[in-house]
Amino acid sequence: MSKQDHKVEWILREAPDDWESLVPNGMPKILGRLLAQRGVEAESIERFLRPKLAQLSDPFEIAEMDLAVERVLLAVDAGEEVCIYGDYDVDGVSSIAVLSSVLQAYGLSPSCFVPHRSGEGYGLSAGGVARCLRENPTVSLLISVDCGTVSNDAIDGLAKKGIETVVVDHHEMGAVGRPNCVALVNPKSVEDKRQYLCAAGVVFKLAHALLKQRPLSGFDLKQVLDLVAVATISDIVPLVDENRLLVRHGLRLLEKTHRPGMQALLKLTGVMGRLSSADIGFRIGPRLNAAGRMDQPEKALAVLTTESQSEAMQLADDLEEFNRVRQQLDQKIFAEAQSLMQENEDLPVIVVGSRGWHAGVVGIVASRLMRMFHKPTFVISIDEDGIGKGSGRSIEGVSLVEAIGVARDLLVAGGGHHMAAGLSIEEAMIDDFRKRFVEFYNETSVGKDLSPKVYIDAEVELADLSLDFLQSYELLQPFGSGNAQPVFMARKVWLTEPPRRLKNNHLRLFLRQGYEERDAIFFGGGASDLPDPPWDVTFTVDRNVFRGRVSVQISIQHVRAASDN
């Protein structure tokens, strides 16, 4: 099925009536429309376009930050054995790397621990904690990062062993409430305006608070912003307010990073020059995540912390190999899942599962199936004991966490968010869960328009896409969740020559509108049945640098026969 197989509705977003008053002096008029659509008011324009680190809020405003700082400094003064326990994804290992560097600056030598995804699972699991304590038998303070908020039993167990816990996290609170830890530093534990922070962002706040309480000469906290930026982008948290500020400055730092591991990854992926959130989200982040998916998260942590150039290159090569294997598994499972779907292709949801599927990639496959077929999807990996671990991805208007709620009696466990969720289920219950999911969909979709849509921020002419436009437009970055990259539309566009097919079904297009000509790339466009020109096209705009020459890159999203609608 191609991008053209669904009838996609094109919707031009509205803008407030007074949007023209938001146009900054000397900048393209369209910038005002884009600012207004993002809810930026006149008095906030400068802060949005040019955020400054001085605008960071006081870290002690976060609940229990004072308790965490007090306990960490007590460990510093006593020279305690401290272990930092984190998750296996980019946010987790970045959080460990940031906190480790800060504690080392205070004179501690913290140990670092990352559980294995398939054998031990997420967070302070029984298996993960047991191995952590075997490797660190004399630890007296455990700091969990990117996990721990719902680990009440594990934290109670640690307390019985005389080990105190500080939790630094960003996940939702559990049903049983606050764990019995020394401090829970989590903006979601209370009504806090910084609930958008990822774990590395909260760790940064803890580091900021420590340095306010006890300054260190010679330690510049700004030097960890590259890691905070990578984590924030990779964890797909909203790029608003302080996240926007941290990522903007972190990307600039990453462009000139002194970290051997990051230098090696940038070189390996061919990323150079001015970096964008897309460079991290599509190139750096997946390689770091691949280590966790392949049960070797220690190598992702090592590439962020090594000071050796030779080790960094070897680690980067290892991550590249993990990513290659992950892609192969992804393609294999994707093909097998499509085959299994044929038995239930008329259903409004997708639920597929099989033994032998790698649990580390089912979420990626679920995302691909959801986008291709525009259906809420669960893909389930079943182990040798008949227990399935599944990842779900949804379409706008269908809540996966609510679907899990109405099928709780069929599941071993499950939870997550409206658009992404996870579950554990016995193999024998998968068919029953599929039926319950269909019932949920049918009952909750009545009166809803769930058809696929593309939302267009503005209609432009190809002639508008100049380098001057690009320079102003880039002030809207970083793009991501909460600050989506603008989608533009151009009408009645012709081809100056036939599309040129590239690898992976990509197309190079040569467009003409009036007297203006532009090159464009249509990723995956070769799988689509394109209409005869003239076309209307939707697209995004990025900076392209080739052999030192800067140009405007047009990335086509959708194509249709030219219309006056």
Secondary structure in CASP SS format (residue, H / E / C, confidence):
PFRMAT SS
TARGET T0000
AUTHOR 0000-0000-0000
METHOD secondary structure of the structure
MODEL  1
M C 1.00
S C 1.00
K C 1.00
Q C 1.00
D C 1.00
H C 1.00
K C 1.00
V C 1.00
E E 1.00
W E 1.00
I E 1.00
L E 1.00
R C 1.00
E C 1.00
A C 1.00
P C 1.00
D C 1.00
D C 1.00
W H 1.00
E H 1.00
S H 1.00
L H 1.00
V C 1.00
P C 1.00
N C 1.00
G C 1.00
M C 1.00
P C 1.00
K H 1.00
I H 1.00
L H 1.00
G H 1.00
R H 1.00
L H 1.00
L H 1.00
A H 1.00
Q H 1.00
R C 1.00
G C 1.00
V C 1.00
E C 1.00
A H 1.00
E H 1.00
S H 1.00
I H 1.00
E H 1.00
R H 1.00
F H 1.00
L H 1.00
R C 1.00
P C 1.00
K C 1.00
L H 1.00
A H 1.00
Q H 1.00
L C 1.00
S C 1.00
D C 1.00
P H 1.00
F H 1.00
E H 1.00
I C 1.00
A C 1.00
E C 1.00
M H 1.00
D H 1.00
L H 1.00
A H 1.00
V H 1.00
E H 1.00
R H 1.00
V H 1.00
L H 1.00
L H 1.00
A H 1.00
V H 1.00
D H 1.00
A H 1.00
G C 1.00
E C 1.00
E C 1.00
V E 1.00
C E 1.00
I E 1.00
Y E 1.00
G E 1.00
D C 1.00
Y C 1.00
D C 1.00
V H 1.00
D H 1.00
G H 1.00
V H 1.00
S H 1.00
S H 1.00
I H 1.00
A H 1.00
V H 1.00
L H 1.00
S H 1.00
S H 1.00
V H 1.00
L H 1.00
Q H 1.00
A H 1.00
Y C 1.00
G C 1.00
L C 1.00
S C 1.00
P C 1.00
S E 1.00
C E 1.00
F E 1.00
V C 1.00
P C 1.00
H C 1.00
R C 1.00
S C 1.00
G C 1.00
E C 1.00
G C 1.00
Y C 1.00
G C 1.00
L C 1.00
S C 1.00
A H 1.00
G H 1.00
G H 1.00
V H 1.00
A H 1.00
R H 1.00
C H 1.00
L H 1.00
R H 1.00
E H 1.00
N C 1.00
P C 1.00
T C 1.00
V C 1.00
S C 1.00
L E 1.00
L E 1.00
I E 1.00
S E 1.00
V E 1.00
D C 1.00
C C 1.00
G C 1.00
T C 1.00
V C 1.00
S C 1.00
N H 1.00
D H 1.00
A H 1.00
I H 1.00
D H 1.00
G H 1.00
L H 1.00
A H 1.00
K H 1.00
K C 1.00
G C 1.00
I C 1.00
E E 1.00
T E 1.00
V E 1.00
V E 1.00
V E 1.00
D C 1.00
H C 1.00
H C 1.00
E C 1.00
M C 1.00
G C 1.00
A C 1.00
V C 1.00
G C 1.00
R C 1.00
P C 1.00
N C 1.00
C C 1.00
V C 1.00
A E 1.00
L E 1.00
V E 1.00
N C 1.00
P H 1.00
K H 1.00
S H 1.00
V C 1.00
E C 1.00
D C 1.00
K C 1.00
R C 1.00
Q C 1.00
Y C 1.00
L C 1.00
C C 1.00
A H 1.00
A H 1.00
G H 1.00
V H 1.00
V H 1.00
F H 1.00
K H 1.00
L H 1.00
A H 1.00
H H 1.00
A H 1.00
L H 1.00
L H 1.00
K H 1.00
Q H 1.00
R C 1.00
P C 1.00
L C 1.00
S C 1.00
G C 1.00
F C 1.00
D C 1.00
L H 1.00
K H 1.00
Q H 1.00
V H 1.00
L H 1.00
D H 1.00
L H 1.00
V H 1.00
A H 1.00
V H 1.00
A H 1.00
T H 1.00
I H 1.00
S H 1.00
D C 1.00
I C 1.00
V C 1.00
P C 1.00
L C 1.00
V C 1.00
D H 1.00
E H 1.00
N H 1.00
R H 1.00
L H 1.00
L H 1.00
V H 1.00
R H 1.00
H H 1.00
G H 1.00
L H 1.00
R H 1.00
L H 1.00
L H 1.00
E H 1.00
K C 1.00
T C 1.00
H C 1.00
R C 1.00
P H 1.00
G H 1.00
M H 1.00
Q H 1.00
A H 1.00
L H 1.00
L H 1.00
K H 1.00
L H 1.00
T H 1.00
G C 1.00
V C 1.00
M C 1.00
G C 1.00
R C 1.00
L C 1.00
S C 1.00
S H 1.00
A H 1.00
D H 1.00
I H 1.00
G H 1.00
F H 1.00
R H 1.00
I H 1.00
G H 1.00
P H 1.00
R H 1.00
L H 1.00
N H 1.00
A H 1.00
A H 1.00
G H 1.00
R H 1.00
M C 1.00
D C 1.00
Q C 1.00
P H 1.00
E H 1.00
K H 1.00
A H 1.00
L H 1.00
A H 1.00
V H 1.00
L H 1.00
T H 1.00
T C 1.00
E C 1.00
S C 1.00
Q H 1.00
S H 1.00
E H 1.00
A H 1.00
M H 1.00
Q H 1.00
L H 1.00
A H 1.00
D H 1.00
D H 1.00
L H 1.00
E H 1.00
E H 1.00
F H 1.00
N H 1.00
R H 1.00
V H 1.00
R H 1.00
Q H 1.00
Q H 1.00
L H 1.00
D H 1.00
Q H 1.00
K H 1.00
I H 1.00
F H 1.00
A H 1.00
E H 1.00
A H 1.00
Q H 1.00
S H 1.00
L H 1.00
M H 1.00
Q H 1.00
E H 1.00
N H 1.00
E C 1.00
D C 1.00
L C 1.00
P C 1.00
V C 1.00
I E 1.00
V E 1.00
V E 1.00
G E 1.00
S E 1.00
R E 1.00
G C 1.00
W C 1.00
H C 1.00
A C 1.00
G C 1.00
V C 1.00
V H 1.00
G H 1.00
I H 1.00
V H 1.00
A H 1.00
S H 1.00
R H 1.00
L H 1.00
M H 1.00
R H 1.00
M H 1.00
F H 1.00
H C 1.00
K C 1.00
P C 1.00
T E 1.00
F E 1.00
V E 1.00
I E 1.00
S E 1.00
I E 1.00
D C 1.00
E C 1.00
D C 1.00
G C 1.00
I E 1.00
G E 1.00
K E 1.00
G E 1.00
S E 1.00
G E 1.00
R E 1.00
S C 1.00
I C 1.00
E C 1.00
G C 1.00
V C 1.00
S C 1.00
L H 1.00
V H 1.00
E H 1.00
A H 1.00
I H 1.00
G H 1.00
V H 1.00
A C 1.00
R H 1.00
D H 1.00
L H 1.00
L C 1.00
V C 1.00
A E 1.00
G E 1.00
G E 1.00
G E 1.00
H C 1.00
H C 1.00
M C 1.00
A E 1.00
A E 1.00
G E 1.00
L E 1.00
S E 1.00
I E 1.00
E E 1.00
E H 1.00
A H 1.00
M H 1.00
I H 1.00
D H 1.00
D H 1.00
F H 1.00
R H 1.00
K H 1.00
R H 1.00
F H 1.00
V H 1.00
E H 1.00
F H 1.00
Y H 1.00
N H 1.00
E H 1.00
T H 1.00
S C 1.00
V C 1.00
G C 1.00
K C 1.00
D C 1.00
L C 1.00
S C 1.00
P C 1.00
K E 1.00
V E 1.00
Y E 1.00
I E 1.00
D C 1.00
A E 1.00
E E 1.00
V C 1.00
E C 1.00
L H 1.00
A H 1.00
D H 1.00
L C 1.00
S C 1.00
L H 1.00
D H 1.00
F H 1.00
L H 1.00
Q H 1.00
S H 1.00
Y H 1.00
E H 1.00
L H 1.00
L H 1.00
Q C 1.00
P C 1.00
F C 1.00
G E 1.00
S C 1.00
G C 1.00
N E 1.00
A C 1.00
Q C 1.00
P C 1.00
V C 1.00
F E 1.00
M E 1.00
A E 1.00
R E 1.00
K E 1.00
V E 1.00
W E 1.00
L E 1.00
T C 1.00
E C 1.00
P C 1.00
P C 1.00
R E 1.00
R E 1.00
L C 1.00
K H 1.00
N H 1.00
N H 1.00
H C 1.00
L E 1.00
R E 1.00
L E 1.00
F E 1.00
L E 1.00
R E 1.00
Q E 1.00
G C 1.00
Y C 1.00
E E 1.00
E E 1.00
R E 1.00
D E 1.00
A E 1.00
I E 1.00
F E 1.00
F C 1.00
G C 1.00
G H 1.00
G H 1.00
A H 1.00
S C 1.00
D C 1.00
L C 1.00
P C 1.00
D C 1.00
P C 1.00
P C 1.00
W E 1.00
D E 1.00
V E 1.00
T E 1.00
F E 1.00
T E 1.00
V E 1.00
D E 1.00
R E 1.00
N E 1.00
V E 1.00
F E 1.00
R C 1.00
G C 1.00
R E 1.00
V E 1.00
S E 1.00
V E 1.00
Q E 1.00
I E 1.00
S E 1.00
I E 1.00
Q E 1.00
H E 1.00
V E 1.00
R E 1.00
A E 1.00
A C 1.00
S C 1.00
D C 1.00
N C 1.00
END
